Amino acid sequence: MDRAQKEKVVEELGQIFESSGVVVVAHYVGLTVAEMQDLRARAREAGGAVRVAKNRLAKIALEGKPCESITSLLSGMTVLTYSEDPVAAAKVAQEFAKENKKFEILGGAMGENALDRAGVEAVSKMPSRDELIAQIAGMLGAPASNIAGAIGAPASNIASILSTIEDKAAA
């Protein structure tokens, strides 16, 4: 890789570190190509991505970025899993690590906050942005359905009372 290519990689990594809601750093020693492709596919489905980069270039790209705290994690064969959604990459990495013992999560960063292995696990258990939106929409819709039920209830009560009166009159 010549100097121009290295500068381009550093610039790309810098954009990743700035725009990502969460970055998870892991060792991937012993993963097969198929397993790595599976990880990339899962990350893509969740709205994230996976990147393998030279540690030295990643450290240069981290200088002055909010997640500079993960510099110490960049040693050995590391892979970066990242996403704009602050939860998606952590969930993908955590699920993949449970299924594959060769994928070892070292830690990560969520904005300026450094995360250790337990921190990444805690973030992965949080609801994603889409799940939160669905929960809020459900909460907003619930009062409307309760009002509709309350308005419709008196009419059904009157109808049942009238039918009871008719049955008694007929008997």
N, C-alpha and C positions, 0 to 999 in steps of 0.2 A: 504494500500500500504506500503510495507516494504522499508527499506532504499535502497536496491539494485535496486528495481523497480523505486524509485524516482530518483536515480542517472542515470538510463537508460533514463528516461523521460527528465531529464535536458540535457543530452547529445544530445538526438534527437532534442529537442527544440533549442539547441545551433547551431546544423547543419542547421536547418531551418532558424534561424536568420542570419547566415553567408551567406548562398547560395541564399537567396531570393532577387529578385530585388525590391519587394515591400511587405510590411506586413501591413494589415489593421486590426485594432482592433475595435470590435463592441460589443454592448450588445445584448443578444438574449433572454431576459426574455419573456416568454410566447409563444415562438415558439413551434409548435408541432413537433413530430418526423418526420412526412411527409414533413413538411416545411424545416427542417434541412437536410433531405435527398435530397430534391430538390436543396438546396444551395450547398451541396457537389457535386451533379451531375453536376451542372452548372460550378462549379470551376474545376472539372475534365475535362470537355469538353474544357475549356479555357486553360488547361495546368497548373492549379493551384491546391490548396488543402485547406481544412478547418480543423482546429484543435482546440479542446477544451482542455484546460489544467488548472491545478491549478495555480492561479496567483502567489503564492509564488514561485513555481517551475519555472515559466516563468521568474520571476524577477531574480532568481539566474542564469538562462541560458542567460539572457541578459547582465550580467556583462562582460564588456570588448568587447562587440560586436558592430559593426557599428551602429546598430539601437537601442542602449541603451536608446535613448531619449523617447521611448514609455513606459518606466517603469511606469510613472505617470498615464498612461491610464488603467493600469491593476488593476481594482477594480470592484467588483461585478461579475456578470455572463458574462464573456467575451469569445469571440470566435476570433480566428486568421484566417484570410484568407490571403494566401500568394501564390506567384508564382515567377519563375525565370524571366519571362517576366515582365518588370517594369510597365506594364499597365494592364495585364490580371486580376489580383486579384482585383484591384481597380474597373475595369469595372463590374466584377461579383458582387462585394459587393454593388456598387452604384445601379445597376439595381435591385438587390434583395431588397435593402432598399426602392426603389421607390414603389415596389409592396407590400411590407410587412412592416407595420408601427411598428411592434414589434422588428424589426431588426434595431438598432440604431447605426450608425457609429460614433465612438468616435474620430478616427484619425488613424495615422499610421506612417510608416517610409519608405523612399525610399533611401536605403543606409544609409548614415549618416544624411540625411535630415529628420527632423521631419515634419509630415504633420498633420494639423488640419482637421476638417470635410470638409472645403472648399478646402483644398489642395488635399484631396483624390478625391473630385469631379472633380477638375481640371485635375488631372492625368488620371481619367477615361475617359475624353473627348479626350485625346491624341490618335493618331493612334497606334495600336499595332505593334509589330515587323513584323508580317506577312503582315500587311497592308502597312507598310513602304517599305518592300521588293517588294511587288507588284507594288507600285507606282514608285519605282526606275526602276524596270524592264520595266514598261510601258514607262517611260521617255527614257530609252535606246533604246527601240524598235521603238519609234516614228521617230527618224531621219532616220532610215533605210527604213521605209515605205514611208517617204517623198521623199527620194532619188529614190526609185523604182517608185514612182508616177511621178517624174520629168523626169526620163529616158523614161518611157512609154508614156508620154504626147506628145512629138514631133511626134512620130510614128502615134498616133491617129489623130493628127492635119493634118499631111500629107495625111492620108487616107481620112479624111473628105474633104480636098481641092480637091483631085483627083476625089472623087465621085461628087462634085459640078461641076467640069469641065466636067465630063462625062455627067451629066444631061444637062448642057448648050449645049454641042455638039450634043446631041441627040435631043434637042428641036429645 
